[in-house]
Amino acid sequence: MKFYQHILALAFAIHEINQNPRILPNVTLGFHIYDSYSNARMTYRTTLDLLFKMHRIVPNYECDIQKNLVGVIGGLGSETSFSMANLLSLYKIPQLTYGSFAFKDIQILEGSSFYRMAPNAANLYVGTLQLLQHFGWTWVGLFVEDSDSGEYFLQTMESLLSEHGLCSAFTERIPQYAQLDDLDEGYGTIAKMYELFTDEKVNILIIYGGSLTFAWFKMLMFLVDPEEKEKTRYGKVWILTTEIELVSLGLLKDKVCQFLDGAISFTFHTEDVPGFKDFLRTIKPKGAQENHFLKDFWERSFDCSFPDPKESLRLNDICTGEERLDSLPADVFEMDMTGHSYSVYNAVYALAHALHTIFSERAKRKRVGGRNMGQIPALLVSQIHHLLQSISFNNSAGETVSFDDNRETVGGLDIRNVVMFHNNSFQLLKVGKVDRNALGGKEFILKDHMIVWHGRFNQVHPISLCNKHCSSGYQKKNKEGKKFCCYDCVPCPEGKISNQTDMDDCFPCPEDQYPNENKNGCIPKTIHFLSFEEPLGSGLASLALSFALMTAFILGIFIKHRDTPLVKANNRDLTYVLLVSLLLCFLSSLLFLGQPGKVTCLLRQTAFGVTFSTAISSVLAKTTIVALAFLATKPGSWMTKWVGKGLALSVVLPCSLVQASLCTLWLAFFPPFPELDTQSVLEEIILQCNEGSVTMFYCVLGYLGLLATASFFVAFLVRKLPDSFNEAKFITFSMLVFCSVWLSFVPSYLSCKGKHMVAVEVFSILFSTAGLLGCIFFPKCYIIVLRPSLNQREQLIRRKH
């Protein structure tokens, strides 16, 4: 019944053209209407009847020369259109179809005289996908017609959903036609589908089917719940594809269909054609006995019958002819021109403009020669076919109609919102459009504030997810055996964040930032180094200065008492070198404190290495002199000539030069430099000195360890020599302290990070140096300062004997 508007759109277009002298002057267009009965065999039969009408069909024989066929409009479905195209393409008769086709079906028609008034089906896929993404719907159900085109839609849509992170909760195939006489066989299918579309998790349902698919769903709803007592349970967002018409059949036309309230429908683009509604209001069943289409439509729509002399009818059942089309529910008949009717309307005008071009050219070339302009030779039918490919005109709605290289009209789809009313009528509100060929970001336009949702949602944006969103600070973890849209939410691992919902993976912060407590944002890191202002830095600096002052004080004592036997007996010059070296060692530790710079990074390890090697070399020289001095006291010993200042110089200078050479190579080829360490400590950026070469650093330390070991070994050997001036036993203990400190330094240094590494090295420098100072010089200072009576030659000689 509802499809009768397609016929009326055809009649209206022809009526307009015949009334317009500027298009086809002196030519009157007519039309024939044939029913395909949704059957391929009947489609072939009616197509042959259209081409070669006689008492019986004789292909390629035409006797009615008044029947000038210039084109065919139809059909609505792909099966009907293909059946017609098989015959019409043989004779190059233009066929303008107004249905939608899958891409694989379009390829079959390449090379035929086939034109598509409906936009490319790719718009439907693009629009559906972007609609789902726009509202964040990731869990959708798919109902598709059990046909080849339905299977193609399902395969294409499943691929697109997966590619863009969306999932189908289920896919269900539905019958092509609504059958009320075969309910027992279809009860299992009905029960399964009822269970699917009442699933509360799935709020979005996509339906792909033909023109009668809606009638099938309405029958389903009526069977499972005739009174719609549970209509709130059916509250879903139904996404309807282009071929679905909101049409009711038979006994179901008076039943409400509130379950579709708030649905989103993709429809062929249409505009308000001036005069069409007025034309519909003039439709009256006058002469309905001759117009079988109108008679049948009128009786079915208004539940009445026209009088028949052979039958007696009750008065209430008689069609008066005064019934009005605008009083019918929208699912029976719409007063607004539908997208299919708009396509039919444009198809008629396309053929008319092609004829206009042919007649205009013939008039210019004066080839008419008295022939009736209304009689069109068969040869000109193929010319219409070629002219249609380049036709372009503005229709009465102000839109340009033309075909692209694939012989399909240029344009997109309208997005409409279905608003249902309790009197079984509805309104289709245009809320957007989709046109994949549009420019300037207008491929998809949606005015979602205009959408009226199903009452169940209380005008709140519907949600359709397999599970709740993962909030920021969490990442998705797929559930085993489930689709990727179904997942668990797990906290981000250490050092990473997620600042959006439903993130597949957490990501690390920039190098100069670190994750906050909730792991949903980054906090700028603070730059840290061992500064003089903080307690640890100030404590170490105070300790270094205190030890340096103490060393200077001891040096002053030894200089003041330089002529005393104790100072002279322990090699006065070597003692001065050792004390100055220890003083510089204490002061070199200050280079490790404060903000690292280019100069301090170059100096601190090398200054420490050279001064320490000088100090240890001096200690080694002292022990060596003690050993040689004891041997030189034996009569006739050849060691006598080695004892003296020359021996001290020959030990200290070479040993110090080796360390200085190592440090020079280090600075020349692998110089230390300041750097920012963003990885070692999570919440800090460590401003530190990169040693340039770890190998050179451990070579310097290793050489110091070698000198210390040699000093300890020699001192240990001569510690019990019977000499009042022998300080070897103090040196032995000092080397033991020194080696203990630096052996514990290596594991401590490697286990620390940032400023604590620096603190460990400063601590090792101070306490190893203090060990040398205390063990070697504190006993002597005790005698010099507190027991000067013992610092006498006589006392030392007496103690010796």
LOMI-892488 format. One record per residue (C-alpha): residue number from 1; chain; x, y, z. Coordinates in steps of 0.1 Angstrom, whole numbers. Last residue first. Layout:
N
NUM,A,X,Y,Z
...
//
This chain:
801
801,A,1179,6,739
800,A,1154,24,716
799,A,1136,39,745
798,A,1168,54,758
797,A,1177,68,724
796,A,1142,84,720
795,A,1144,99,755
794,A,1178,113,749
793,A,1168,128,715
792,A,1139,145,731
791,A,1102,145,719
790,A,1092,125,750
789,A,1092,156,772
788,A,1070,172,746
787,A,1041,150,758
786,A,1009,169,750
785,A,1018,188,718
784,A,1046,169,701
783,A,1038,135,717
782,A,1000,137,710
781,A,1008,152,676
780,A,1028,121,668
779,A,1000,97,678
778,A,974,118,658
777,A,996,119,626
776,A,996,84,610
775,A,963,69,622
774,A,943,101,622
773,A,954,116,589
772,A,953,83,570
771,A,919,74,584
770,A,907,110,577
769,A,916,105,541
768,A,897,72,539
767,A,868,89,558
766,A,866,120,536
765,A,871,103,502
764,A,846,75,511
763,A,820,100,523
762,A,824,120,491
761,A,820,88,470
760,A,789,77,489
759,A,774,112,487
758,A,779,113,450
757,A,761,80,446
756,A,734,93,469
755,A,729,123,446
754,A,715,101,419
753,A,714,63,423
752,A,729,39,448
751,A,737,2,444
750,A,768,7,423
749,A,784,31,448
748,A,777,9,478
747,A,792,-22,460
746,A,824,-2,451
745,A,827,19,483
744,A,830,-11,507
743,A,864,-19,492
742,A,873,17,493
741,A,866,21,531
740,A,883,-12,540
739,A,914,-3,519
738,A,918,30,537
737,A,913,16,572
736,A,938,-12,566
735,A,962,14,550
734,A,959,35,582
733,A,966,4,604
732,A,997,-5,584
731,A,1008,32,584
730,A,1006,32,622
729,A,1027,0,624
728,A,1052,15,600
727,A,1059,45,621
726,A,1094,34,631
725,A,1113,62,649
724,A,1120,41,680
723,A,1134,14,658
722,A,1132,-23,665
721,A,1114,-34,633
720,A,1080,-47,642
719,A,1059,-29,615
718,A,1084,-36,587
717,A,1065,-63,568
716,A,1031,-48,574
715,A,1043,-14,561
714,A,1055,-30,529
713,A,1022,-49,523
712,A,1000,-19,533
711,A,1019,4,510
710,A,1017,-20,481
709,A,980,-25,486
708,A,974,13,488
707,A,993,18,456
706,A,973,-9,438
705,A,940,4,452
704,A,949,39,439
703,A,956,23,405
702,A,923,5,406
701,A,904,38,414
700,A,920,55,384
699,A,914,25,362
698,A,878,23,375
697,A,871,58,362
696,A,890,51,329
695,A,867,21,323
694,A,836,41,332
693,A,844,65,304
692,A,828,99,300
691,A,822,102,337
690,A,787,116,332
689,A,784,143,358
688,A,750,147,374
687,A,718,166,373
686,A,693,140,384
685,A,657,145,371
684,A,635,132,398
683,A,602,113,404
682,A,611,80,389
681,A,649,79,398
680,A,674,64,374
679,A,656,73,341
678,A,657,111,337
677,A,695,115,341
676,A,705,150,330
675,A,741,154,319
674,A,773,173,329
673,A,805,162,311
672,A,834,139,318
671,A,862,139,292
670,A,868,107,273
669,A,898,113,250
668,A,918,141,264
667,A,904,142,299
666,A,909,105,304
665,A,943,105,288
664,A,954,133,312
663,A,939,114,342
662,A,959,83,333
661,A,991,104,329
660,A,985,120,363
659,A,981,86,379
658,A,1014,75,364
657,A,1030,108,373
656,A,1021,104,410
655,A,1038,70,412
654,A,1069,83,394
653,A,1072,114,417
652,A,1065,98,450
651,A,1090,69,448
650,A,1120,85,433
649,A,1115,116,454
648,A,1115,97,486
647,A,1147,78,476
646,A,1165,110,466
645,A,1158,125,500
644,A,1179,99,517
643,A,1186,62,520
642,A,1198,46,488
641,A,1236,50,495
640,A,1233,30,527
639,A,1216,0,510
638,A,1250,-15,501
637,A,1253,-28,537
636,A,1288,-29,551
635,A,1277,-28,587
634,A,1239,-32,592
633,A,1222,2,596
632,A,1213,3,559
631,A,1189,-26,563
630,A,1169,-7,589
629,A,1169,25,567
628,A,1158,5,537
627,A,1126,-7,555
626,A,1119,27,570
625,A,1125,44,536
624,A,1100,20,519
623,A,1074,26,545
622,A,1077,64,541
621,A,1078,62,503
620,A,1046,41,503
619,A,1029,68,525
618,A,1040,95,501
617,A,1027,75,472
616,A,994,71,490
615,A,992,109,493
614,A,1003,116,458
613,A,978,90,445
612,A,951,107,465
611,A,960,141,451
610,A,960,128,415
609,A,928,108,417
608,A,908,135,436
607,A,918,161,412
606,A,910,139,382
605,A,876,129,396
604,A,865,165,404
603,A,882,184,377
602,A,863,178,344
601,A,829,176,360
600,A,836,208,380
599,A,846,226,348
598,A,815,216,328
597,A,791,222,357
596,A,776,201,384
595,A,754,220,408
594,A,768,218,443
593,A,790,191,460
592,A,815,168,442
591,A,840,196,439
590,A,840,199,477
589,A,856,165,479
588,A,887,180,464
587,A,892,201,497
586,A,897,169,518
585,A,921,155,492
584,A,940,188,490
583,A,946,187,528
582,A,957,151,525
581,A,982,160,498
580,A,995,189,519
579,A,999,166,548
578,A,1018,139,527
577,A,1041,165,511
576,A,1049,179,545
575,A,1056,145,559
574,A,1079,137,530
573,A,1099,168,538
572,A,1103,159,575
571,A,1114,124,570
570,A,1101,106,601
569,A,1132,112,623
568,A,1131,150,617
567,A,1096,154,630
566,A,1103,132,661
565,A,1138,148,668
564,A,1124,184,669
563,A,1136,208,643
562,A,1103,210,624
561,A,1084,218,655
560,A,1066,248,640
559,A,1063,232,606
558,A,1049,200,622
557,A,1023,220,643
556,A,1013,240,612
555,A,1008,209,592
554,A,986,196,621
553,A,965,228,619
552,A,962,225,581
551,A,950,189,585
550,A,925,200,611
549,A,913,228,589
548,A,909,203,560
547,A,891,179,583
546,A,867,206,594
545,A,862,218,558
544,A,854,183,547
543,A,829,177,576
542,A,812,210,569
541,A,808,201,533
540,A,795,167,541
539,A,769,181,565
538,A,759,209,541
537,A,753,183,513
536,A,734,159,535
535,A,713,187,551
534,A,704,204,518
533,A,718,238,510
532,A,752,227,497
531,A,736,208,469
530,A,738,171,460
529,A,718,173,427
528,A,681,172,419
527,A,659,186,392
526,A,622,183,400
525,A,600,161,377
524,A,569,176,363
523,A,538,156,372
522,A,520,134,347
521,A,484,123,346
520,A,461,93,350
519,A,484,71,371
518,A,463,77,402
517,A,494,86,423
516,A,509,108,396
515,A,531,95,368
514,A,565,112,361
513,A,577,141,340
512,A,609,153,324
511,A,613,122,303
510,A,577,124,289
509,A,553,101,307
508,A,551,64,298
507,A,521,49,280
506,A,492,27,291
505,A,478,3,265
504,A,444,-4,250
503,A,429,28,264
502,A,393,26,274
501,A,390,60,290
500,A,417,86,285
499,A,447,98,305
498,A,465,64,308
497,A,497,63,327
496,A,530,45,329
495,A,559,42,354
494,A,546,12,372
493,A,520,-7,353
492,A,486,8,346
491,A,458,-6,366
490,A,437,-34,351
489,A,403,-31,334
488,A,388,-63,321
487,A,377,-68,285
486,A,348,-74,261
485,A,352,-53,230
484,A,380,-76,220
483,A,356,-105,215
482,A,357,-132,242
481,A,376,-165,245
480,A,400,-151,271
479,A,390,-117,283
478,A,411,-89,268
477,A,429,-65,291
476,A,421,-28,288
475,A,442,-2,306
474,A,436,18,338
473,A,447,52,351
472,A,419,68,332
471,A,386,49,335
470,A,380,16,318
469,A,345,19,303
468,A,318,-5,315
467,A,312,-38,298
466,A,300,-51,264
465,A,290,-15,256
464,A,259,2,243
463,A,251,35,259
462,A,221,57,251
461,A,225,95,255
460,A,199,105,280
459,A,165,116,267
458,A,147,96,293
457,A,164,64,279
456,A,133,42,281
455,A,113,68,263
454,A,132,61,230
453,A,154,88,219
452,A,144,121,202
451,A,174,134,182
450,A,176,172,176
449,A,207,176,199
448,A,224,149,177
447,A,226,173,147
446,A,247,149,126
445,A,268,158,95
444,A,291,132,79
443,A,311,139,47
442,A,309,176,54
441,A,345,180,64
440,A,352,205,36
439,A,342,183,7
438,A,314,158,1
437,A,322,126,-18
436,A,314,104,13
435,A,279,119,16
434,A,262,115,49
433,A,233,136,62
432,A,218,148,94
431,A,189,152,118
430,A,159,150,93
429,A,129,142,114
428,A,107,113,102
427,A,74,115,119
426,A,52,87,130
425,A,16,76,131
424,A,3,47,151
423,A,-21,69,172
422,A,4,67,200
421,A,30,87,182
420,A,64,75,170
419,A,94,98,163
418,A,118,81,138
417,A,150,102,135
416,A,164,107,100
415,A,198,106,84
414,A,197,116,48
413,A,219,98,23
412,A,243,110,-3
411,A,245,126,-38
410,A,257,121,-74
409,A,233,99,-92
408,A,247,66,-105
407,A,261,59,-140
406,A,295,47,-128
405,A,311,78,-143
404,A,288,101,-124
403,A,252,108,-131
402,A,234,142,-128
401,A,206,159,-109
400,A,211,194,-95
399,A,187,204,-67
398,A,163,233,-67
397,A,132,213,-56
396,A,118,218,-92
395,A,147,198,-106
394,A,180,213,-118
393,A,196,196,-148
392,A,226,174,-158
391,A,226,147,-184
390,A,261,133,-195
389,A,254,96,-191
388,A,217,101,-199
387,A,226,112,-235
386,A,241,78,-243
385,A,210,59,-233
384,A,188,84,-250
383,A,207,78,-282
382,A,200,41,-278
381,A,162,49,-279
380,A,168,71,-310
379,A,173,41,-332
378,A,139,28,-323
377,A,124,57,-341
376,A,104,81,-319
375,A,69,92,-329
374,A,60,123,-310
373,A,77,146,-333
372,A,54,134,-361
371,A,74,133,-393
370,A,71,164,-415
369,A,108,165,-424
368,A,121,164,-388
367,A,157,167,-400
366,A,159,205,-398
365,A,193,204,-381
364,A,182,227,-353
363,A,149,209,-349
362,A,167,175,-347
361,A,191,189,-320
360,A,162,202,-299
359,A,143,170,-302
358,A,172,149,-290
357,A,180,173,-261
356,A,144,174,-250
355,A,143,136,-250
354,A,173,135,-226
353,A,155,161,-205
352,A,124,140,-203
351,A,144,108,-194
350,A,161,126,-165
349,A,128,142,-155
348,A,112,107,-151
347,A,142,95,-131
346,A,141,125,-108
345,A,105,117,-97
344,A,114,80,-93
343,A,143,90,-71
342,A,121,113,-50
341,A,96,84,-47
340,A,124,62,-33
339,A,135,89,-9
338,A,100,95,4
337,A,78,124,-6
336,A,59,136,24
335,A,22,126,25
334,A,31,91,38
333,A,8,61,34
332,A,3,30,55
331,A,31,34,80
330,A,23,72,82
329,A,-12,65,94
328,A,-40,76,68
327,A,-59,108,72
326,A,-36,126,46
325,A,-49,102,20
324,A,-85,115,23
323,A,-116,94,20
322,A,-143,110,-3
321,A,-145,81,-26
320,A,-173,66,-6
319,A,-158,32,-2
318,A,-185,9,11
317,A,-178,-12,42
316,A,-199,8,66
315,A,-230,4,45
314,A,-228,-34,46
313,A,-220,-50,13
312,A,-241,-72,-10
311,A,-222,-88,-39
310,A,-228,-92,-76
309,A,-235,-56,-82
308,A,-201,-47,-68
307,A,-198,-15,-48
306,A,-162,-4,-40
305,A,-148,-19,-9
304,A,-136,-6,24
303,A,-107,-10,48
302,A,-93,25,41
301,A,-58,14,29
300,A,-67,-19,14
299,A,-97,-6,-5
298,A,-79,24,-18
297,A,-48,6,-29
296,A,-67,-21,-47
295,A,-88,5,-65
294,A,-58,27,-73
293,A,-39,-2,-88
292,A,-69,-15,-107
291,A,-75,18,-125
290,A,-105,9,-147
289,A,-129,1,-118
288,A,-114,30,-100
287,A,-130,54,-124
286,A,-129,81,-98
285,A,-109,69,-68
284,A,-98,104,-57
283,A,-63,118,-57
282,A,-65,156,-54
281,A,-49,156,-20
280,A,-19,138,-34
279,A,-14,166,-60
278,A,-15,192,-32
277,A,12,172,-14
276,A,34,172,-45
275,A,30,209,-54
274,A,66,219,-46
273,A,90,190,-41
272,A,103,189,-5
271,A,137,173,-8
270,A,149,138,-7
269,A,181,119,0
268,A,177,81,2
267,A,171,71,38
266,A,193,61,67
265,A,171,56,97
264,A,178,62,133
263,A,152,48,157
262,A,138,70,185
261,A,105,51,187
260,A,108,19,168
259,A,95,-2,197
258,A,64,20,197
257,A,50,0,168
256,A,12,3,172
255,A,-11,-22,157
254,A,-36,-10,132
253,A,-16,-21,102
252,A,-11,-56,116
251,A,-41,-73,101
250,A,-29,-68,66
249,A,5,-51,61
248,A,24,-23,78
247,A,52,-2,62
246,A,81,16,77
245,A,103,10,46
244,A,137,-6,48
243,A,158,-2,17
242,A,181,25,32
241,A,192,8,64
240,A,175,11,98
239,A,195,17,130
238,A,173,7,159
237,A,181,23,192
236,A,165,1,218
235,A,136,2,242
234,A,121,-32,239
233,A,119,-36,277
232,A,99,-4,279
231,A,73,-21,256
230,A,67,-49,281
229,A,29,-47,280
228,A,29,-44,242
227,A,-6,-58,240
226,A,1,-85,215
225,A,35,-94,231
224,A,54,-122,214
223,A,32,-124,183
222,A,27,-87,178
221,A,64,-80,182
220,A,72,-106,156
219,A,46,-92,132
218,A,61,-58,135
217,A,95,-72,128
216,A,83,-89,96
215,A,66,-57,85
214,A,98,-38,90
213,A,116,-62,67
212,A,91,-55,39
211,A,112,-30,19
210,A,143,-52,20
209,A,168,-58,47
208,A,195,-46,70
207,A,187,-39,106
206,A,213,-26,130
205,A,205,-29,168
204,A,220,-7,194
203,A,211,-12,231
202,A,228,-46,235
201,A,235,-52,272
200,A,198,-54,281
199,A,192,-84,258
198,A,156,-80,247
197,A,166,-80,210
196,A,183,-113,212
195,A,156,-132,232
194,A,129,-121,208
193,A,151,-132,179
192,A,155,-167,194
191,A,117,-171,200
190,A,109,-159,165
189,A,133,-183,149
188,A,119,-212,169
187,A,83,-201,160
186,A,90,-200,123
185,A,77,-235,114
184,A,46,-230,135
183,A,40,-195,121
182,A,36,-204,85
181,A,5,-186,74
180,A,16,-151,86
179,A,46,-150,64
178,A,67,-118,64
177,A,92,-119,36
176,A,130,-121,34
175,A,134,-142,65
174,A,159,-129,92
173,A,195,-137,96
172,A,210,-130,130
171,A,244,-116,139
170,A,254,-112,176
169,A,273,-88,199
168,A,289,-73,169
167,A,321,-55,178
166,A,338,-21,173
165,A,375,-13,173
164,A,376,4,138
163,A,388,-26,118
162,A,365,-50,136
161,A,335,-29,128
160,A,345,-25,92
159,A,350,-62,86
158,A,317,-71,103
157,A,300,-45,81
156,A,314,-59,49
155,A,306,-95,57
154,A,271,-86,69
153,A,263,-64,40
152,A,274,-91,16
151,A,252,-117,34
150,A,223,-94,32
149,A,228,-88,-5
148,A,229,-126,-11
147,A,198,-131,10
146,A,186,-139,45
145,A,180,-103,55
144,A,203,-90,82
143,A,199,-84,119
142,A,231,-72,135
141,A,235,-64,172
140,A,259,-37,185
139,A,286,-34,212
138,A,309,-5,205
137,A,286,25,206
136,A,307,56,212
135,A,281,81,200
134,A,301,94,171
133,A,318,61,165
132,A,285,43,159
131,A,272,71,136
130,A,305,71,118
129,A,303,34,110
128,A,267,36,99
127,A,273,66,77
126,A,304,51,60
125,A,286,18,54
124,A,255,35,40
123,A,275,59,19
122,A,292,29,3
121,A,258,19,-12
120,A,262,46,-39
119,A,233,70,-42
118,A,199,59,-56
117,A,189,69,-91
116,A,210,40,-106
115,A,213,38,-143
114,A,215,6,-164
113,A,221,5,-201
112,A,244,-25,-196
111,A,282,-24,-198
110,A,287,-31,-161
109,A,256,-47,-146
108,A,274,-75,-128
107,A,297,-50,-111
106,A,267,-34,-94
105,A,258,-67,-77
104,A,292,-69,-60
103,A,289,-33,-48
102,A,256,-40,-31
101,A,225,-24,-46
100,A,200,3,-36
99,A,167,8,-53
98,A,156,35,-77
97,A,164,18,-110
96,A,166,37,-143
95,A,167,13,-172
94,A,176,28,-206
93,A,167,6,-235
92,A,198,-7,-252
91,A,179,-35,-268
90,A,198,-64,-253
89,A,201,-43,-221
88,A,163,-44,-216
87,A,162,-82,-214
86,A,188,-91,-188
85,A,182,-57,-171
84,A,146,-67,-162
83,A,158,-97,-143
82,A,186,-78,-127
81,A,162,-51,-115
80,A,138,-76,-99
79,A,166,-93,-80
78,A,181,-59,-69
77,A,148,-47,-54
76,A,129,-15,-63
75,A,127,-21,-100
74,A,125,0,-119
73,A,120,29,-143
72,A,120,19,-180
71,A,129,41,-209
70,A,118,55,-243
69,A,91,31,-252
68,A,70,45,-281
67,A,38,25,-283
66,A,20,40,-313
65,A,38,16,-336
64,A,19,-13,-322
63,A,32,-42,-343
62,A,65,-51,-327
61,A,81,-85,-333
60,A,115,-90,-316
59,A,101,-115,-291
58,A,66,-128,-299
57,A,43,-125,-268
56,A,7,-135,-274
55,A,-23,-115,-282
54,A,2,-88,-287
53,A,25,-66,-266
52,A,62,-68,-274
51,A,83,-47,-251
50,A,60,-43,-220
49,A,48,-79,-222
48,A,84,-90,-224
47,A,91,-71,-192
46,A,59,-85,-176
45,A,70,-121,-183
44,A,106,-116,-172
43,A,94,-101,-140
42,A,69,-129,-135
41,A,97,-154,-136
40,A,119,-134,-112
39,A,91,-131,-86
38,A,85,-101,-64
37,A,50,-98,-80
36,A,68,-78,-108
35,A,38,-55,-112
34,A,36,-34,-144
33,A,27,2,-148
32,A,26,19,-182
31,A,34,55,-188
30,A,25,85,-210
29,A,44,116,-222
28,A,28,141,-245
27,A,49,160,-270
26,A,39,193,-287
25,A,65,211,-265
24,A,87,188,-245
23,A,106,208,-218
22,A,96,244,-223
21,A,59,237,-227
20,A,55,225,-191
19,A,21,209,-184
18,A,32,176,-199
17,A,63,177,-177
16,A,43,184,-145
15,A,19,156,-152
14,A,47,132,-160
13,A,63,141,-126
12,A,30,137,-107
11,A,23,103,-123
10,A,57,90,-114
9,A,54,103,-78
8,A,20,87,-77
7,A,35,53,-87
6,A,61,56,-60
5,A,34,66,-35
4,A,18,33,-41
3,A,46,18,-21
2,A,27,24,11
1,A,0,0,0
//
